[in-house]
């Protein structure tokens, strides 16, 4: 069957971008290309955002992904979701998962949309939960087929891997939005608009708060399930997240040891961007504008405060990441050939704006 799918891709998918991207992800292990992007079906999600009829931003896509987690869990608990996998969570764990996922969704929606969602999940009857599914946002159909529904491709048969994939995808979407914020902040600063730069930086801070909230959802995972299915994800690792490294490198050029470490050798495309002479960063824009004597004391104070907020938000996110890894991994190695928790502990010392430390 894999051979037939490969043949279909070569013969029919050249002018069908969704089919081509989907089959590239399906065939990744078969063709020795399994890694973070294909495990998370990011090529298909990115096409959905680019599709002219959908108009989905990365932030909005993260809301769709978490809405799908709520939908999946409710339908699996009610027996209407076929093939949801073994080992579904107990009612208490499920309630906690739904509560955190709904909170994430509500914070990403407008007031009118969020008003249809319950403010509290405790002791909601099953009928109300099933009714809730109808109020959850989802992407529009593309070319008559819901490609969104096939952007989860588990490697094992356990229930929790579905929501785990969705959480990782939501993280990627948020970092896509944060990287775009940094690009805009650089443009605003270079154009002589520090207030515009501060607004973009503060939007990134808000996105980091939402990213940290995703760890509360991951904490509802059953560690034994994670241990079981992660043995089949070897080769796909969060260390390969291009958007996270892109965000980091737009804040400031990483130190030489960091740039030469597996953190960046795992994302060669981003490493090449950093080493390009045209690569610009928030830190470099800041230093150049300081040297030129641009802006007044008040403007510099507000910019410094915004950079500190982003630095602190990033540190809190890293600390939360390490804490959840301690719970899920223990002494095990990371799936990206890292040492796992010790690697994340070392990363706590990294700073986004290390070149500007004397000014903060």
C-alpha positions as CSV (number, residue, x, y, z in Angstrom):
1,X,0.0,0.0,0.0
2,X,2.8,2.4,0.8
3,X,4.3,1.7,-2.6
4,X,1.0,2.4,-4.3
5,X,0.7,5.7,-2.3
6,X,4.2,6.7,-3.4
7,X,3.2,6.0,-7.0
8,X,0.1,8.0,-6.7
9,X,2.1,11.0,-5.4
10,X,4.5,10.8,-8.3
11,X,1.8,10.4,-10.9
12,X,-1.0,12.6,-9.7
13,X,0.0,15.0,-6.8
14,X,2.3,17.5,-8.7
15,X,-0.6,19.9,-9.3
16,X,-2.5,19.0,-6.1
17,X,-0.6,20.7,-3.3
18,X,-2.7,19.3,-0.5
19,X,-2.5,15.7,-1.7
20,X,1.3,16.1,-2.2
21,X,1.9,17.5,1.2
22,X,-0.4,14.9,2.8
23,X,1.4,12.0,1.1
24,X,4.8,13.5,2.0
25,X,3.8,13.2,5.6
26,X,2.2,9.8,5.3
27,X,5.3,8.4,3.6
28,X,8.0,10.0,5.7
29,X,9.0,6.8,7.6
30,X,8.7,4.7,4.5
31,X,11.1,7.0,2.7
32,X,13.4,7.7,5.6
33,X,12.3,11.4,6.0
34,X,10.6,11.1,9.4
35,X,11.2,14.3,11.5
36,X,9.3,16.9,13.4
37,X,7.6,18.7,10.5
38,X,6.2,15.5,8.9
39,X,5.2,13.9,12.3
40,X,3.2,17.1,13.0
41,X,1.9,17.4,9.4
42,X,3.0,21.0,9.4
43,X,3.1,21.2,5.5
44,X,-0.6,20.5,5.4
45,X,-1.5,22.9,8.2
46,X,0.6,25.6,6.5
47,X,-1.2,25.1,3.2
48,X,-4.5,25.4,5.0
49,X,-3.4,28.8,6.4
50,X,-2.3,29.9,2.9
51,X,-5.5,28.8,1.2
52,X,-7.2,31.8,-0.1
53,X,-10.7,30.8,1.2
54,X,-9.6,30.0,4.8
55,X,-7.8,33.2,5.9
56,X,-6.4,31.5,9.0
57,X,-3.6,33.2,10.9
58,X,-1.2,31.1,12.9
59,X,-2.8,32.3,16.1
60,X,-6.3,31.4,14.8
61,X,-5.0,28.0,13.7
62,X,-3.8,27.3,17.3
63,X,-7.4,27.9,18.4
64,X,-8.7,25.4,15.8
65,X,-6.2,22.8,17.0
66,X,-7.2,23.1,20.6
67,X,-10.9,23.1,19.6
68,X,-10.2,19.8,17.9
69,X,-8.8,18.4,21.1
70,X,-12.0,19.2,22.9
71,X,-14.1,17.8,20.1
72,X,-12.0,14.6,20.0
73,X,-12.1,14.0,23.7
74,X,-15.8,14.6,24.0
75,X,-16.6,12.3,21.1
76,X,-14.3,9.6,22.3
77,X,-15.8,9.7,25.8
78,X,-19.3,9.5,24.2
79,X,-18.4,6.6,22.0
80,X,-19.0,8.5,18.7
81,X,-15.3,8.7,17.8
82,X,-14.2,5.5,16.2
83,X,-10.6,4.4,16.5
84,X,-9.7,6.9,19.3
85,X,-7.1,4.5,20.7
86,X,-6.6,2.5,23.9
87,X,-6.2,4.0,27.3
88,X,-8.7,6.9,27.4
89,X,-8.3,9.2,30.4
90,X,-10.5,8.7,33.5
91,X,-13.3,11.2,34.1
92,X,-11.2,13.4,36.5
93,X,-8.3,13.6,34.1
94,X,-10.6,14.2,31.2
95,X,-12.4,17.1,33.0
96,X,-9.0,18.8,33.7
97,X,-7.9,18.4,30.1
98,X,-11.1,19.8,28.7
99,X,-11.1,22.7,31.2
100,X,-7.5,23.8,30.2
101,X,-8.1,23.3,26.5
102,X,-11.4,25.3,26.6
103,X,-9.6,28.1,28.5
104,X,-6.9,28.2,25.8
105,X,-9.6,28.3,23.1
106,X,-11.7,31.0,24.8
107,X,-8.6,33.3,25.2
108,X,-8.0,33.1,21.4
109,X,-11.5,33.9,20.4
110,X,-13.4,37.2,20.1
111,X,-15.9,37.9,22.9
112,X,-18.9,36.9,20.8
113,X,-17.5,33.5,19.9
114,X,-16.1,32.8,23.4
115,X,-19.6,33.6,24.8
116,X,-20.9,30.3,23.4
117,X,-18.4,28.3,25.5
118,X,-19.0,27.4,29.2
119,X,-17.0,29.3,31.8
120,X,-16.9,26.2,34.0
121,X,-16.7,22.5,33.1
122,X,-17.2,20.9,36.5
123,X,-20.1,18.4,36.6
124,X,-21.4,19.3,33.2
125,X,-23.8,16.6,32.0
126,X,-22.8,14.5,29.0
127,X,-25.6,16.1,26.9
128,X,-24.2,19.5,27.5
129,X,-20.7,18.4,26.5
130,X,-22.0,16.9,23.2
131,X,-23.9,20.1,22.6
132,X,-20.7,22.1,23.1
133,X,-19.1,20.4,20.1
134,X,-21.4,22.3,17.8
135,X,-20.1,25.7,19.2
136,X,-16.4,24.9,18.7
137,X,-14.7,26.8,15.8
138,X,-13.2,24.7,13.0
139,X,-11.4,25.6,9.7
140,X,-13.6,25.8,6.6
141,X,-13.6,22.9,4.1
142,X,-11.0,23.3,1.4
143,X,-11.9,22.1,-2.1
144,X,-14.8,20.1,-0.7
145,X,-12.6,18.0,1.6
146,X,-11.7,18.6,5.2
147,X,-7.9,18.3,5.0
148,X,-7.7,19.5,8.6
149,X,-9.1,16.2,9.8
150,X,-6.1,14.2,8.4
151,X,-3.4,16.4,10.0
152,X,-3.1,14.0,12.9
153,X,-1.1,11.0,12.0
154,X,-0.3,9.0,15.1
155,X,2.5,6.4,15.1
156,X,0.9,4.2,17.7
157,X,-2.5,3.1,19.0
158,X,-2.8,5.0,22.3
159,X,-5.4,7.6,22.9
160,X,-3.2,10.3,24.3
161,X,-1.0,10.7,21.3
162,X,-3.8,12.5,19.4
163,X,-4.0,15.4,21.8
164,X,-0.2,15.4,22.2
165,X,0.2,15.9,18.5
166,X,-2.3,18.7,18.6
167,X,-0.6,20.5,21.5
168,X,2.8,20.3,19.6
169,X,1.1,21.7,16.5
170,X,-0.4,24.5,18.5
171,X,3.0,25.3,19.9
172,X,4.4,25.5,16.3
173,X,1.6,27.9,15.3
174,X,2.2,30.2,18.3
175,X,5.9,30.3,17.5
176,X,5.1,31.1,13.9
177,X,3.1,34.1,15.2
178,X,5.9,35.1,17.6
179,X,8.5,34.9,14.9
180,X,6.3,37.2,12.7
181,X,6.1,39.6,15.7
182,X,9.8,39.8,15.9
183,X,10.1,40.5,12.1
184,X,7.6,43.3,12.5
185,X,9.3,44.7,15.6
186,X,12.6,44.9,13.6
187,X,10.8,46.8,10.8
188,X,9.1,49.2,13.2
189,X,12.4,50.0,15.0
190,X,14.3,50.5,11.8
191,X,11.5,52.8,10.6
192,X,12.0,54.9,13.7
193,X,8.7,53.8,15.4
194,X,9.7,52.5,18.9
195,X,6.0,52.4,20.0
196,X,5.1,50.2,17.1
197,X,8.1,47.9,18.1
198,X,6.9,47.8,21.7
199,X,3.4,46.7,20.6
200,X,4.7,43.8,18.5
201,X,7.0,42.7,21.4
202,X,4.1,42.8,23.8
203,X,2.0,40.7,21.4
204,X,4.8,38.2,21.5
205,X,4.7,38.2,25.3
206,X,1.0,37.4,25.2
207,X,1.6,34.6,22.8
208,X,4.3,33.2,25.2
209,X,1.7,33.2,28.0
210,X,-0.6,31.2,25.8
211,X,2.2,28.8,24.9
212,X,3.0,28.2,28.5
213,X,-0.7,27.4,29.1
214,X,-0.3,24.5,26.7
215,X,1.9,22.7,29.3
216,X,-1.1,22.5,31.6
217,X,-2.8,20.5,29.0
218,X,0.2,18.3,28.5
219,X,0.3,17.6,32.2
220,X,-2.9,15.7,31.9
221,X,-1.1,13.1,29.8
222,X,-0.6,9.7,31.3
223,X,3.3,9.3,31.6
224,X,3.1,5.6,30.8
225,X,1.3,6.3,27.5
226,X,3.9,8.9,26.6
227,X,6.6,6.4,27.4
228,X,4.9,3.8,25.2
229,X,4.4,5.8,22.0
230,X,7.5,8.0,22.1
231,X,9.7,5.0,21.3
232,X,8.1,5.2,17.8
233,X,8.8,8.9,17.4
234,X,12.6,8.6,17.4
235,X,13.8,11.0,14.7
236,X,11.1,13.5,15.3
237,X,11.8,15.9,18.1
238,X,10.9,19.4,19.3
239,X,14.6,20.3,19.0
240,X,13.8,20.4,15.2
241,X,11.3,23.2,15.6
242,X,12.2,25.7,12.9
243,X,9.8,28.4,14.1
244,X,11.1,28.4,17.7
245,X,14.7,28.8,16.5
246,X,13.6,31.4,14.0
247,X,12.1,33.4,16.8
248,X,15.2,33.0,18.9
249,X,17.5,34.1,16.1
250,X,15.4,37.2,15.3
251,X,15.8,38.4,18.9
252,X,19.5,38.2,18.6
253,X,22.2,36.1,16.9
254,X,22.8,33.1,19.2
255,X,26.2,32.7,20.9
256,X,28.7,30.7,18.9
257,X,28.4,27.6,21.2
258,X,24.6,27.7,20.8
259,X,24.7,28.2,17.1
260,X,27.1,25.2,16.7
261,X,25.1,23.0,19.0
262,X,22.4,20.5,18.1
263,X,19.9,23.2,18.8
264,X,20.7,24.8,15.4
265,X,22.4,22.0,13.5
266,X,19.0,20.3,13.8
267,X,17.5,23.1,11.8
268,X,19.9,23.8,9.0
269,X,17.6,26.1,7.1
270,X,17.3,28.5,10.1
271,X,21.1,28.2,10.7
272,X,21.7,29.3,7.1
273,X,19.4,32.3,7.6
274,X,21.3,33.4,10.7
275,X,24.7,33.1,8.9
276,X,23.4,35.2,6.0
277,X,24.9,38.7,6.0
278,X,21.5,40.1,5.5
279,X,20.1,38.6,8.7
280,X,18.8,41.3,11.1
281,X,17.7,41.1,14.7
282,X,15.9,43.1,17.4
283,X,19.2,43.3,19.3
284,X,21.2,44.7,16.3
285,X,18.4,47.2,15.6
286,X,18.5,48.3,19.2
287,X,22.3,48.7,19.3
288,X,22.3,50.6,16.0
289,X,19.6,53.0,17.1
290,X,21.4,53.5,20.5
291,X,24.6,54.4,18.6
292,X,22.7,56.9,16.4
293,X,21.2,58.5,19.5
294,X,17.6,57.9,18.2
295,X,14.5,58.2,20.5
296,X,14.1,59.9,23.8
297,X,14.6,58.6,27.4
298,X,10.9,57.7,27.8
299,X,10.9,55.7,24.5
300,X,14.0,53.8,25.5
301,X,12.5,53.1,28.9
302,X,9.4,51.6,27.3
303,X,11.4,49.6,24.8
304,X,13.7,48.2,27.6
305,X,10.7,47.3,29.7
306,X,9.1,45.4,26.7
307,X,12.3,43.5,26.0
308,X,12.5,42.5,29.7
309,X,8.9,41.3,29.6
310,X,9.7,39.1,26.6
311,X,12.9,37.8,28.2
312,X,11.1,36.9,31.4
313,X,8.2,35.3,29.5
314,X,10.6,33.2,27.6
315,X,12.3,32.1,30.8
316,X,9.0,31.1,32.4
317,X,8.1,29.1,29.3
318,X,11.5,27.3,29.4
319,X,11.0,26.6,33.1
320,X,7.5,25.1,32.4
321,X,8.9,23.1,29.6
322,X,11.6,21.6,31.8
323,X,9.1,20.8,34.6
324,X,6.8,18.9,32.3
325,X,9.8,17.0,30.9
326,X,10.9,16.0,34.4
327,X,7.4,14.5,34.9
328,X,7.1,12.8,31.5
329,X,10.7,11.8,30.8
330,X,12.4,11.4,34.1
331,X,15.9,10.1,33.4
332,X,15.2,9.1,29.8
333,X,16.9,10.7,26.8
334,X,15.1,13.1,24.6
335,X,13.8,11.9,21.2
336,X,16.1,14.2,19.4
337,X,19.2,12.5,20.7
338,X,19.6,15.0,23.5
339,X,20.1,14.2,27.2
340,X,16.5,15.1,27.9
341,X,16.0,17.0,31.2
342,X,19.7,17.9,31.6
343,X,19.6,19.5,28.1
344,X,16.6,21.6,29.0
345,X,18.3,22.5,32.3
346,X,21.3,23.9,30.4
347,X,19.0,25.9,28.1
348,X,17.7,27.8,31.1
349,X,20.9,29.8,31.0
350,X,20.3,31.0,27.4
351,X,19.1,34.6,27.0
352,X,17.4,36.1,24.0
353,X,19.0,39.5,24.4
354,X,22.3,38.5,25.8
355,X,24.0,41.3,23.8
356,X,21.9,43.8,25.7
357,X,22.5,42.5,29.2
358,X,24.3,45.6,30.3
359,X,21.2,47.6,29.6
360,X,18.7,45.5,31.4
